[in-house]
C-alpha cells in the first residue's frame, strides 16, 4: 500500500483550518468523507503531516473546494 502522508513540520495550514471550521461538520465526519483518519486531518491542519496529492484531492472534494485553495503555497503559516 502506498504511503499516504509524509511527516514534516512546515507550519500550520490556516486555509485548511478555516475551511474545516466554515464547513460546520465535526472533523471526524469531514475526515470520513475524505477517507482519511481524523488524526491525519488534524496533522494536515497543524503541519505535522504533508498529505499526498491523493489525500489533498480527497480533502478538497470533501470540503467542496479546489486543492489549490487548501494546499497552495500561501496556505501555511510558520509559527516561531
N, CA, C and O atoms as a Maestro MAE file, in Angstrom:
{
 s_m_m2io_version
 :::
 2.0.0
}

f_m_ct {
 s_m_title
 :::
 protein
 m_atom[320] {
  # First column is atom index #
  i_m_mmod_type
  r_m_x_coord
  r_m_y_coord
  r_m_z_coord
  i_m_residue_number
  s_m_chain_name
  s_m_pdb_residue_name
  s_m_pdb_atom_name
  i_m_atomic_number
  :::
  1 25 0.853 -1.183 0.000 1 A "UNK " " N  " 7
  2 3 0.000 0.000 0.000 1 A "UNK " " CA " 6
  3 2 0.890 1.235 0.000 1 A "UNK " " C  " 6
  4 15 1.824 1.308 0.799 1 A "UNK " " O  " 8
  5 25 0.629 2.216 -0.879 2 A "UNK " " N  " 7
  6 3 1.468 3.406 -0.928 2 A "UNK " " CA " 6
  7 2 1.287 4.255 0.317 2 A "UNK " " C  " 6
  8 15 0.227 4.274 0.942 2 A "UNK " " O  " 8
  9 25 2.341 4.944 0.648 3 A "UNK " " N  " 7
  10 3 2.296 5.812 1.808 3 A "UNK " " CA " 6
  11 2 1.397 7.006 1.497 3 A "UNK " " C  " 6
  12 15 1.535 7.628 0.443 3 A "UNK " " O  " 8
  13 25 0.488 7.327 2.396 4 A "UNK " " N  " 7
  14 3 -0.493 8.375 2.131 4 A "UNK " " CA " 6
  15 2 -0.038 9.744 2.620 4 A "UNK " " C  " 6
  16 15 -0.522 10.762 2.125 4 A "UNK " " O  " 8
  17 25 0.878 9.791 3.580 5 A "UNK " " N  " 7
  18 3 1.301 11.069 4.130 5 A "UNK " " CA " 6
  19 2 2.791 11.031 4.412 5 A "UNK " " C  " 6
  20 15 3.393 9.963 4.520 5 A "UNK " " O  " 8
  21 25 3.365 12.197 4.527 6 A "UNK " " N  " 7
  22 3 4.758 12.337 4.903 6 A "UNK " " CA " 6
  23 2 4.810 13.242 6.118 6 A "UNK " " C  " 6
  24 15 4.157 14.285 6.147 6 A "UNK " " O  " 8
  25 25 5.582 12.852 7.118 7 A "UNK " " N  " 7
  26 3 5.700 13.673 8.308 7 A "UNK " " CA " 6
  27 2 6.676 14.808 8.047 7 A "UNK " " C  " 6
  28 15 7.816 14.581 7.642 7 A "UNK " " O  " 8
  29 25 6.224 16.013 8.281 8 A "UNK " " N  " 7
  30 3 7.039 17.208 8.110 8 A "UNK " " CA " 6
  31 2 6.653 18.220 9.179 8 A "UNK " " C  " 6
  32 15 5.702 18.015 9.933 8 A "UNK " " O  " 8
  33 25 7.391 19.293 9.231 9 A "UNK " " N  " 7
  34 3 6.979 20.401 10.100 9 A "UNK " " CA " 6
  35 2 7.175 21.667 9.304 9 A "UNK " " C  " 6
  36 15 8.273 22.222 9.283 9 A "UNK " " O  " 8
  37 25 6.127 22.137 8.644 10 A "UNK " " N  " 7
  38 3 6.253 23.301 7.794 10 A "UNK " " CA " 6
  39 2 5.373 24.454 8.236 10 A "UNK " " C  " 6
  40 15 5.393 25.505 7.596 10 A "UNK " " O  " 8
  41 25 4.625 24.308 9.270 11 A "UNK " " N  " 7
  42 3 3.749 25.368 9.748 11 A "UNK " " CA " 6
  43 2 2.290 24.980 9.641 11 A "UNK " " C  " 6
  44 15 1.931 24.035 8.939 11 A "UNK " " O  " 8
  45 25 1.473 25.709 10.331 12 A "UNK " " N  " 7
  46 3 0.033 25.444 10.389 12 A "UNK " " CA " 6
  47 2 -0.620 25.803 9.056 12 A "UNK " " C  " 6
  48 15 -0.295 26.826 8.452 12 A "UNK " " O  " 8
  49 25 -1.543 24.954 8.603 13 A "UNK " " N  " 7
  50 3 -2.282 25.207 7.369 13 A "UNK " " CA " 6
  51 2 -3.567 25.945 7.740 13 A "UNK " " C  " 6
  52 15 -4.585 25.331 8.059 13 A "UNK " " O  " 8
  53 25 -3.496 27.273 7.691 14 A "UNK " " N  " 7
  54 3 -4.650 28.076 8.083 14 A "UNK " " CA " 6
  55 2 -5.798 27.966 7.092 14 A "UNK " " C  " 6
  56 15 -6.961 28.031 7.491 14 A "UNK " " O  " 8
  57 25 -5.496 27.800 5.805 15 A "UNK " " N  " 7
  58 3 -6.566 27.664 4.812 15 A "UNK " " CA " 6
  59 2 -7.411 26.426 5.091 15 A "UNK " " C  " 6
  60 15 -8.639 26.479 5.024 15 A "UNK " " O  " 8
  61 25 -6.756 25.317 5.402 16 A "UNK " " N  " 7
  62 3 -7.487 24.086 5.711 16 A "UNK " " CA " 6
  63 2 -8.270 24.246 7.001 16 A "UNK " " C  " 6
  64 15 -9.425 23.826 7.077 16 A "UNK " " O  " 8
  65 25 -7.665 24.842 8.012 17 A "UNK " " N  " 7
  66 3 -8.355 25.060 9.287 17 A "UNK " " CA " 6
  67 2 -9.609 25.903 9.087 17 A "UNK " " C  " 6
  68 15 -10.674 25.563 9.603 17 A "UNK " " O  " 8
  69 25 -9.491 26.989 8.350 18 A "UNK " " N  " 7
  70 3 -10.649 27.858 8.109 18 A "UNK " " CA " 6
  71 2 -11.734 27.107 7.344 18 A "UNK " " C  " 6
  72 15 -12.916 27.233 7.664 18 A "UNK " " O  " 8
  73 25 -11.347 26.330 6.345 19 A "UNK " " N  " 7
  74 3 -12.325 25.569 5.565 19 A "UNK " " CA " 6
  75 2 -13.056 24.559 6.433 19 A "UNK " " C  " 6
  76 15 -14.266 24.379 6.290 19 A "UNK " " O  " 8
  77 25 -12.338 23.900 7.331 20 A "UNK " " N  " 7
  78 3 -12.957 22.907 8.222 20 A "UNK " " CA " 6
  79 2 -13.933 23.589 9.184 20 A "UNK " " C  " 6
  80 15 -15.033 23.085 9.414 20 A "UNK " " O  " 8
  81 25 -13.537 24.721 9.739 21 A "UNK " " N  " 7
  82 3 -14.420 25.442 10.668 21 A "UNK " " CA " 6
  83 2 -15.667 25.936 9.937 21 A "UNK " " C  " 6
  84 15 -16.782 25.800 10.441 21 A "UNK " " O  " 8
  85 25 -15.477 26.504 8.755 22 A "UNK " " N  " 7
  86 3 -16.622 27.010 7.987 22 A "UNK " " CA " 6
  87 2 -17.564 25.904 7.538 22 A "UNK " " C  " 6
  88 15 -18.767 26.125 7.405 22 A "UNK " " O  " 8
  89 25 -17.023 24.719 7.305 23 A "UNK " " N  " 7
  90 3 -17.850 23.591 6.869 23 A "UNK " " CA " 6
  91 2 -18.917 23.263 7.902 23 A "UNK " " C  " 6
  92 15 -20.049 22.936 7.547 23 A "UNK " " O  " 8
  93 25 -18.560 23.350 9.181 24 A "UNK " " N  " 7
  94 3 -19.542 23.143 10.240 24 A "UNK " " CA " 6
  95 2 -19.707 21.720 10.728 24 A "UNK " " C  " 6
  96 15 -20.248 21.501 11.812 24 A "UNK " " O  " 8
  97 25 -19.252 20.747 9.954 25 A "UNK " " N  " 7
  98 3 -19.357 19.359 10.405 25 A "UNK " " CA " 6
  99 2 -18.235 19.050 11.395 25 A "UNK " " C  " 6
  100 15 -17.201 19.716 11.385 25 A "UNK " " O  " 8
  101 25 -18.433 18.046 12.248 26 A "UNK " " N  " 7
  102 3 -17.323 17.610 13.104 26 A "UNK " " CA " 6
  103 2 -16.157 17.131 12.244 26 A "UNK " " C  " 6
  104 15 -16.355 16.607 11.148 26 A "UNK " " O  " 8
  105 25 -14.952 17.316 12.749 27 A "UNK " " N  " 7
  106 3 -13.761 16.924 11.989 27 A "UNK " " CA " 6
  107 2 -13.783 15.458 11.594 27 A "UNK " " C  " 6
  108 15 -13.317 15.099 10.512 27 A "UNK " " O  " 8
  109 25 -14.323 14.605 12.465 28 A "UNK " " N  " 7
  110 3 -14.321 13.173 12.132 28 A "UNK " " CA " 6
  111 2 -15.200 12.909 10.911 28 A "UNK " " C  " 6
  112 15 -14.903 12.014 10.119 28 A "UNK " " O  " 8
  113 25 -16.283 13.678 10.749 29 A "UNK " " N  " 7
  114 3 -17.154 13.489 9.584 29 A "UNK " " CA " 6
  115 2 -16.469 13.952 8.303 29 A "UNK " " C  " 6
  116 15 -16.599 13.312 7.260 29 A "UNK " " O  " 8
  117 25 -15.749 15.051 8.379 30 A "UNK " " N  " 7
  118 3 -15.005 15.533 7.211 30 A "UNK " " CA " 6
  119 2 -13.939 14.510 6.838 30 A "UNK " " C  " 6
  120 15 -13.777 14.167 5.667 30 A "UNK " " O  " 8
  121 25 -13.216 14.027 7.841 31 A "UNK " " N  " 7
  122 3 -12.177 13.019 7.602 31 A "UNK " " CA " 6
  123 2 -12.787 11.760 6.986 31 A "UNK " " C  " 6
  124 15 -12.229 11.191 6.048 31 A "UNK " " O  " 8
  125 25 -13.917 11.334 7.506 32 A "UNK " " N  " 7
  126 3 -14.586 10.147 6.979 32 A "UNK " " CA " 6
  127 2 -15.002 10.352 5.522 32 A "UNK " " C  " 6
  128 15 -14.857 9.447 4.699 32 A "UNK " " O  " 8
  129 25 -15.514 11.534 5.207 33 A "UNK " " N  " 7
  130 3 -15.902 11.840 3.829 33 A "UNK " " CA " 6
  131 2 -14.705 11.803 2.885 33 A "UNK " " C  " 6
  132 15 -14.833 11.445 1.714 33 A "UNK " " O  " 8
  133 25 -13.526 12.183 3.416 34 A "UNK " " N  " 7
  134 3 -12.306 12.195 2.605 34 A "UNK " " CA " 6
  135 2 -11.565 10.860 2.653 34 A "UNK " " C  " 6
  136 15 -10.528 10.701 2.008 34 A "UNK " " O  " 8
  137 25 -12.088 9.915 3.404 35 A "UNK " " N  " 7
  138 3 -11.466 8.593 3.562 35 A "UNK " " CA " 6
  139 2 -10.055 8.684 4.153 35 A "UNK " " C  " 6
  140 15 -9.125 8.015 3.703 35 A "UNK " " O  " 8
  141 25 -9.929 9.540 5.182 36 A "UNK " " N  " 7
  142 3 -8.693 9.630 5.957 36 A "UNK " " CA " 6
  143 2 -9.074 9.571 7.425 36 A "UNK " " C  " 6
  144 15 -10.243 9.731 7.777 36 A "UNK " " O  " 8
  145 25 -8.096 9.342 8.271 37 A "UNK " " N  " 7
  146 3 -8.382 9.329 9.704 37 A "UNK " " CA " 6
  147 2 -8.482 10.755 10.227 37 A "UNK " " C  " 6
  148 15 -7.948 11.688 9.626 37 A "UNK " " O  " 8
  149 25 -9.165 10.912 11.344 38 A "UNK " " N  " 7
  150 3 -9.246 12.228 11.981 38 A "UNK " " CA " 6
  151 2 -7.855 12.688 12.407 38 A "UNK " " C  " 6
  152 15 -7.577 13.887 12.424 38 A "UNK " " O  " 8
  153 25 -6.990 11.754 12.747 39 A "UNK " " N  " 7
  154 3 -5.611 12.077 13.118 39 A "UNK " " CA " 6
  155 2 -4.852 12.652 11.923 39 A "UNK " " C  " 6
  156 15 -4.081 13.600 12.074 39 A "UNK " " O  " 8
  157 25 -5.066 12.086 10.748 40 A "UNK " " N  " 7
  158 3 -4.432 12.612 9.541 40 A "UNK " " CA " 6
  159 2 -4.928 14.018 9.242 40 A "UNK " " C  " 6
  160 15 -4.130 14.901 8.926 40 A "UNK " " O  " 8
  161 25 -6.230 14.236 9.338 41 A "UNK " " N  " 7
  162 3 -6.784 15.568 9.112 41 A "UNK " " CA " 6
  163 2 -6.173 16.565 10.091 41 A "UNK " " C  " 6
  164 15 -5.766 17.656 9.692 41 A "UNK " " O  " 8
  165 25 -6.106 16.204 11.341 42 A "UNK " " N  " 7
  166 3 -5.508 17.076 12.346 42 A "UNK " " CA " 6
  167 2 -4.046 17.370 12.025 42 A "UNK " " C  " 6
  168 15 -3.598 18.510 12.146 42 A "UNK " " O  " 8
  169 25 -3.305 16.344 11.617 43 A "UNK " " N  " 7
  170 3 -1.904 16.525 11.258 43 A "UNK " " CA " 6
  171 2 -1.727 17.444 10.065 43 A "UNK " " C  " 6
  172 15 -0.770 18.216 10.007 43 A "UNK " " O  " 8
  173 25 -2.644 17.365 9.117 44 A "UNK " " N  " 7
  174 3 -2.591 18.257 7.947 44 A "UNK " " CA " 6
  175 2 -2.823 19.704 8.365 44 A "UNK " " C  " 6
  176 15 -2.196 20.617 7.827 44 A "UNK " " O  " 8
  177 25 -3.715 19.911 9.313 45 A "UNK " " N  " 7
  178 3 -4.007 21.268 9.790 45 A "UNK " " CA " 6
  179 2 -2.833 21.832 10.580 45 A "UNK " " C  " 6
  180 15 -2.458 22.990 10.397 45 A "UNK " " O  " 8
  181 25 -2.253 21.020 11.456 46 A "UNK " " N  " 7
  182 3 -1.174 21.519 12.319 46 A "UNK " " CA " 6
  183 2 0.176 21.569 11.624 46 A "UNK " " C  " 6
  184 15 1.110 22.186 12.138 46 A "UNK " " O  " 8
  185 25 0.297 20.934 10.467 47 A "UNK " " N  " 7
  186 3 1.563 20.924 9.747 47 A "UNK " " CA " 6
  187 2 2.476 19.783 10.125 47 A "UNK " " C  " 6
  188 15 3.613 19.724 9.656 47 A "UNK " " O  " 8
  189 25 2.006 18.871 10.963 48 A "UNK " " N  " 7
  190 3 2.810 17.699 11.305 48 A "UNK " " CA " 6
  191 2 2.861 16.712 10.150 48 A "UNK " " C  " 6
  192 15 3.762 15.878 10.071 48 A "UNK " " O  " 8
  193 25 1.878 16.815 9.248 49 A "UNK " " N  " 7
  194 3 1.761 15.885 8.122 49 A "UNK " " CA " 6
  195 2 1.582 16.681 6.837 49 A "UNK " " C  " 6
  196 15 0.792 17.623 6.788 49 A "UNK " " O  " 8
  197 25 2.313 16.303 5.805 50 A "UNK " " N  " 7
  198 3 2.083 16.849 4.460 50 A "UNK " " CA " 6
  199 2 1.389 15.757 3.667 50 A "UNK " " C  " 6
  200 15 2.004 14.741 3.346 50 A "UNK " " O  " 8
  201 25 0.121 15.950 3.348 51 A "UNK " " N  " 7
  202 3 -0.629 14.877 2.683 51 A "UNK " " CA " 6
  203 2 -0.183 14.659 1.240 51 A "UNK " " C  " 6
  204 15 0.290 15.575 0.566 51 A "UNK " " O  " 8
  205 25 -0.346 13.434 0.797 52 A "UNK " " N  " 7
  206 3 -0.081 13.108 -0.605 52 A "UNK " " CA " 6
  207 2 -1.074 13.850 -1.488 52 A "UNK " " C  " 6
  208 15 -2.059 14.402 -0.996 52 A "UNK " " O  " 8
  209 25 -0.818 13.863 -2.785 53 A "UNK " " N  " 7
  210 3 -1.752 14.516 -3.715 53 A "UNK " " CA " 6
  211 2 -3.132 13.876 -3.651 53 A "UNK " " C  " 6
  212 15 -4.150 14.559 -3.760 53 A "UNK " " O  " 8
  213 25 -3.157 12.562 -3.474 54 A "UNK " " N  " 7
  214 3 -4.435 11.857 -3.378 54 A "UNK " " CA " 6
  215 2 -5.232 12.317 -2.160 54 A "UNK " " C  " 6
  216 15 -6.434 12.566 -2.256 54 A "UNK " " O  " 8
  217 25 -4.569 12.426 -1.035 55 A "UNK " " N  " 7
  218 3 -5.242 12.876 0.195 55 A "UNK " " CA " 6
  219 2 -5.673 14.332 0.049 55 A "UNK " " C  " 6
  220 15 -6.772 14.698 0.466 55 A "UNK " " O  " 8
  221 25 -4.816 15.163 -0.540 56 A "UNK " " N  " 7
  222 3 -5.183 16.558 -0.772 56 A "UNK " " CA " 6
  223 2 -6.458 16.639 -1.615 56 A "UNK " " C  " 6
  224 15 -7.359 17.420 -1.311 56 A "UNK " " O  " 8
  225 25 -6.526 15.842 -2.660 57 A "UNK " " N  " 7
  226 3 -7.701 15.841 -3.545 57 A "UNK " " CA " 6
  227 2 -8.952 15.403 -2.807 57 A "UNK " " C  " 6
  228 15 -10.018 15.995 -2.975 57 A "UNK " " O  " 8
  229 25 -8.825 14.370 -1.991 58 A "UNK " " N  " 7
  230 3 -9.997 13.867 -1.257 58 A "UNK " " CA " 6
  231 2 -10.468 14.865 -0.200 58 A "UNK " " C  " 6
  232 15 -11.671 15.041 -0.009 58 A "UNK " " O  " 8
  233 25 -9.529 15.519 0.488 59 A "UNK " " N  " 7
  234 3 -9.922 16.529 1.473 59 A "UNK " " CA " 6
  235 2 -10.603 17.705 0.776 59 A "UNK " " C  " 6
  236 15 -11.627 18.200 1.247 59 A "UNK " " O  " 8
  237 25 -10.043 18.147 -0.332 60 A "UNK " " N  " 7
  238 3 -10.639 19.258 -1.077 60 A "UNK " " CA " 6
  239 2 -12.052 18.899 -1.543 60 A "UNK " " C  " 6
  240 15 -12.971 19.711 -1.434 60 A "UNK " " O  " 8
  241 25 -12.220 17.690 -2.057 61 A "UNK " " N  " 7
  242 3 -13.548 17.252 -2.511 61 A "UNK " " CA " 6
  243 2 -14.531 17.197 -1.343 61 A "UNK " " C  " 6
  244 15 -15.683 17.610 -1.478 61 A "UNK " " O  " 8
  245 25 -14.076 16.690 -0.201 62 A "UNK " " N  " 7
  246 3 -14.952 16.588 0.970 62 A "UNK " " CA " 6
  247 2 -15.404 17.972 1.447 62 A "UNK " " C  " 6
  248 15 -16.496 18.129 1.992 62 A "UNK " " O  " 8
  249 25 -14.544 18.969 1.229 63 A "UNK " " N  " 7
  250 3 -14.866 20.333 1.664 63 A "UNK " " CA " 6
  251 2 -15.459 21.179 0.535 63 A "UNK " " C  " 6
  252 15 -15.864 22.320 0.758 63 A "UNK " " O  " 8
  253 25 -15.511 20.618 -0.676 64 A "UNK " " N  " 7
  254 3 -16.089 21.333 -1.810 64 A "UNK " " CA " 6
  255 2 -15.261 22.522 -2.276 64 A "UNK " " C  " 6
  256 15 -15.803 23.532 -2.726 64 A "UNK " " O  " 8
  257 25 -13.937 22.391 -2.164 65 A "UNK " " N  " 7
  258 3 -13.037 23.480 -2.545 65 A "UNK " " CA " 6
  259 2 -11.935 22.970 -3.457 65 A "UNK " " C  " 6
  260 15 -11.635 21.776 -3.452 65 A "UNK " " O  " 8
  261 25 -11.325 23.859 -4.243 66 A "UNK " " N  " 7
  262 3 -10.186 23.444 -5.066 66 A "UNK " " CA " 6
  263 2 -8.964 23.110 -4.200 66 A "UNK " " C  " 6
  264 15 -8.754 23.717 -3.150 66 A "UNK " " O  " 8
  265 25 -8.179 22.156 -4.644 67 A "UNK " " N  " 7
  266 3 -6.963 21.758 -3.916 67 A "UNK " " CA " 6
  267 2 -6.066 22.968 -3.685 67 A "UNK " " C  " 6
  268 15 -5.532 23.144 -2.590 67 A "UNK " " O  " 8
  269 25 -5.897 23.798 -4.704 68 A "UNK " " N  " 7
  270 3 -5.001 24.953 -4.593 68 A "UNK " " CA " 6
  271 2 -5.427 25.916 -3.488 68 A "UNK " " C  " 6
  272 15 -4.581 26.580 -2.890 68 A "UNK " " O  " 8
  273 25 -6.718 25.998 -3.211 69 A "UNK " " N  " 7
  274 3 -7.183 26.873 -2.129 69 A "UNK " " CA " 6
  275 2 -6.765 26.355 -0.757 69 A "UNK " " C  " 6
  276 15 -6.549 27.136 0.170 69 A "UNK " " O  " 8
  277 25 -6.652 25.042 -0.633 70 A "UNK " " N  " 7
  278 3 -6.323 24.446 0.665 70 A "UNK " " CA " 6
  279 2 -4.833 24.189 0.857 70 A "UNK " " C  " 6
  280 15 -4.325 24.276 1.975 70 A "UNK " " O  " 8
  281 25 -4.132 23.873 -0.228 71 A "UNK " " N  " 7
  282 3 -2.748 23.433 -0.090 71 A "UNK " " CA " 6
  283 2 -1.761 24.229 -0.935 71 A "UNK " " C  " 6
  284 15 -0.635 23.785 -1.161 71 A "UNK " " O  " 8
  285 25 -2.180 25.405 -1.404 72 A "UNK " " N  " 7
  286 3 -1.284 26.251 -2.185 72 A "UNK " " CA " 6
  287 2 -0.152 26.804 -1.332 72 A "UNK " " C  " 6
  288 15 -0.142 26.614 -0.116 72 A "UNK " " O  " 8
  289 25 0.799 27.486 -1.957 73 A "UNK " " N  " 7
  290 3 1.977 27.975 -1.241 73 A "UNK " " CA " 6
  291 2 1.672 28.975 -0.127 73 A "UNK " " C  " 6
  292 15 2.468 29.123 0.800 73 A "UNK " " O  " 8
  293 25 0.538 29.658 -0.204 74 A "UNK " " N  " 7
  294 3 0.193 30.630 0.838 74 A "UNK " " CA " 6
  295 2 -0.651 30.030 1.963 74 A "UNK " " C  " 6
  296 15 -1.110 30.759 2.842 74 A "UNK " " O  " 8
  297 25 -0.859 28.722 1.946 75 A "UNK " " N  " 7
  298 3 -1.727 28.079 2.931 75 A "UNK " " CA " 6
  299 2 -1.061 27.918 4.297 75 A "UNK " " C  " 6
  300 15 -1.750 27.806 5.311 75 A "UNK " " O  " 8
  301 25 0.263 27.904 4.330 76 A "UNK " " N  " 7
  302 3 0.979 27.563 5.559 76 A "UNK " " CA " 6
  303 2 1.571 28.793 6.235 76 A "UNK " " C  " 6
  304 15 2.140 29.667 5.581 76 A "UNK " " O  " 8
  305 25 1.427 28.842 7.553 77 A "UNK " " N  " 7
  306 3 1.999 29.900 8.366 77 A "UNK " " CA " 6
  307 2 2.960 29.256 9.342 77 A "UNK " " C  " 6
  308 15 2.571 28.414 10.151 77 A "UNK " " O  " 8
  309 25 4.231 29.662 9.259 78 A "UNK " " N  " 7
  310 3 5.249 29.124 10.162 78 A "UNK " " CA " 6
  311 2 5.189 29.890 11.459 78 A "UNK " " C  " 6
  312 15 5.274 31.118 11.485 78 A "UNK " " O  " 8
  313 25 5.041 29.145 12.533 79 A "UNK " " N  " 7
  314 3 4.960 29.765 13.857 79 A "UNK " " CA " 6
  315 2 6.339 29.710 14.508 79 A "UNK " " C  " 6
  316 15 7.027 28.691 14.454 79 A "UNK " " O  " 8
  317 25 6.721 30.807 15.114 80 A "UNK " " N  " 7
  318 3 8.039 30.827 15.745 80 A "UNK " " CA " 6
  319 2 7.971 30.494 17.218 80 A "UNK " " C  " 6
  320 15 8.999 30.470 17.894 80 A "UNK " " O  " 8
  :::
 }
 m_bond[319] {
  # First column is bond index #
  i_m_from
  i_m_to
  i_m_order
  :::
  1 1 2 1
  2 2 3 1
  3 3 4 2
  4 3 5 1
  5 5 6 1
  6 6 7 1
  7 7 8 2
  8 7 9 1
  9 9 10 1
  10 10 11 1
  11 11 12 2
  12 11 13 1
  13 13 14 1
  14 14 15 1
  15 15 16 2
  16 15 17 1
  17 17 18 1
  18 18 19 1
  19 19 20 2
  20 19 21 1
  21 21 22 1
  22 22 23 1
  23 23 24 2
  24 23 25 1
  25 25 26 1
  26 26 27 1
  27 27 28 2
  28 27 29 1
  29 29 30 1
  30 30 31 1
  31 31 32 2
  32 31 33 1
  33 33 34 1
  34 34 35 1
  35 35 36 2
  36 35 37 1
  37 37 38 1
  38 38 39 1
  39 39 40 2
  40 39 41 1
  41 41 42 1
  42 42 43 1
  43 43 44 2
  44 43 45 1
  45 45 46 1
  46 46 47 1
  47 47 48 2
  48 47 49 1
  49 49 50 1
  50 50 51 1
  51 51 52 2
  52 51 53 1
  53 53 54 1
  54 54 55 1
  55 55 56 2
  56 55 57 1
  57 57 58 1
  58 58 59 1
  59 59 60 2
  60 59 61 1
  61 61 62 1
  62 62 63 1
  63 63 64 2
  64 63 65 1
  65 65 66 1
  66 66 67 1
  67 67 68 2
  68 67 69 1
  69 69 70 1
  70 70 71 1
  71 71 72 2
  72 71 73 1
  73 73 74 1
  74 74 75 1
  75 75 76 2
  76 75 77 1
  77 77 78 1
  78 78 79 1
  79 79 80 2
  80 79 81 1
  81 81 82 1
  82 82 83 1
  83 83 84 2
  84 83 85 1
  85 85 86 1
  86 86 87 1
  87 87 88 2
  88 87 89 1
  89 89 90 1
  90 90 91 1
  91 91 92 2
  92 91 93 1
  93 93 94 1
  94 94 95 1
  95 95 96 2
  96 95 97 1
  97 97 98 1
  98 98 99 1
  99 99 100 2
  100 99 101 1
  101 101 102 1
  102 102 103 1
  103 103 104 2
  104 103 105 1
  105 105 106 1
  106 106 107 1
  107 107 108 2
  108 107 109 1
  109 109 110 1
  110 110 111 1
  111 111 112 2
  112 111 113 1
  113 113 114 1
  114 114 115 1
  115 115 116 2
  116 115 117 1
  117 117 118 1
  118 118 119 1
  119 119 120 2
  120 119 121 1
  121 121 122 1
  122 122 123 1
  123 123 124 2
  124 123 125 1
  125 125 126 1
  126 126 127 1
  127 127 128 2
  128 127 129 1
  129 129 130 1
  130 130 131 1
  131 131 132 2
  132 131 133 1
  133 133 134 1
  134 134 135 1
  135 135 136 2
  136 135 137 1
  137 137 138 1
  138 138 139 1
  139 139 140 2
  140 139 141 1
  141 141 142 1
  142 142 143 1
  143 143 144 2
  144 143 145 1
  145 145 146 1
  146 146 147 1
  147 147 148 2
  148 147 149 1
  149 149 150 1
  150 150 151 1
  151 151 152 2
  152 151 153 1
  153 153 154 1
  154 154 155 1
  155 155 156 2
  156 155 157 1
  157 157 158 1
  158 158 159 1
  159 159 160 2
  160 159 161 1
  161 161 162 1
  162 162 163 1
  163 163 164 2
  164 163 165 1
  165 165 166 1
  166 166 167 1
  167 167 168 2
  168 167 169 1
  169 169 170 1
  170 170 171 1
  171 171 172 2
  172 171 173 1
  173 173 174 1
  174 174 175 1
  175 175 176 2
  176 175 177 1
  177 177 178 1
  178 178 179 1
  179 179 180 2
  180 179 181 1
  181 181 182 1
  182 182 183 1
  183 183 184 2
  184 183 185 1
  185 185 186 1
  186 186 187 1
  187 187 188 2
  188 187 189 1
  189 189 190 1
  190 190 191 1
  191 191 192 2
  192 191 193 1
  193 193 194 1
  194 194 195 1
  195 195 196 2
  196 195 197 1
  197 197 198 1
  198 198 199 1
  199 199 200 2
  200 199 201 1
  201 201 202 1
  202 202 203 1
  203 203 204 2
  204 203 205 1
  205 205 206 1
  206 206 207 1
  207 207 208 2
  208 207 209 1
  209 209 210 1
  210 210 211 1
  211 211 212 2
  212 211 213 1
  213 213 214 1
  214 214 215 1
  215 215 216 2
  216 215 217 1
  217 217 218 1
  218 218 219 1
  219 219 220 2
  220 219 221 1
  221 221 222 1
  222 222 223 1
  223 223 224 2
  224 223 225 1
  225 225 226 1
  226 226 227 1
  227 227 228 2
  228 227 229 1
  229 229 230 1
  230 230 231 1
  231 231 232 2
  232 231 233 1
  233 233 234 1
  234 234 235 1
  235 235 236 2
  236 235 237 1
  237 237 238 1
  238 238 239 1
  239 239 240 2
  240 239 241 1
  241 241 242 1
  242 242 243 1
  243 243 244 2
  244 243 245 1
  245 245 246 1
  246 246 247 1
  247 247 248 2
  248 247 249 1
  249 249 250 1
  250 250 251 1
  251 251 252 2
  252 251 253 1
  253 253 254 1
  254 254 255 1
  255 255 256 2
  256 255 257 1
  257 257 258 1
  258 258 259 1
  259 259 260 2
  260 259 261 1
  261 261 262 1
  262 262 263 1
  263 263 264 2
  264 263 265 1
  265 265 266 1
  266 266 267 1
  267 267 268 2
  268 267 269 1
  269 269 270 1
  270 270 271 1
  271 271 272 2
  272 271 273 1
  273 273 274 1
  274 274 275 1
  275 275 276 2
  276 275 277 1
  277 277 278 1
  278 278 279 1
  279 279 280 2
  280 279 281 1
  281 281 282 1
  282 282 283 1
  283 283 284 2
  284 283 285 1
  285 285 286 1
  286 286 287 1
  287 287 288 2
  288 287 289 1
  289 289 290 1
  290 290 291 1
  291 291 292 2
  292 291 293 1
  293 293 294 1
  294 294 295 1
  295 295 296 2
  296 295 297 1
  297 297 298 1
  298 298 299 1
  299 299 300 2
  300 299 301 1
  301 301 302 1
  302 302 303 1
  303 303 304 2
  304 303 305 1
  305 305 306 1
  306 306 307 1
  307 307 308 2
  308 307 309 1
  309 309 310 1
  310 310 311 1
  311 311 312 2
  312 311 313 1
  313 313 314 1
  314 314 315 1
  315 315 316 2
  316 315 317 1
  317 317 318 1
  318 318 319 1
  319 319 320 2
  :::
 }
}
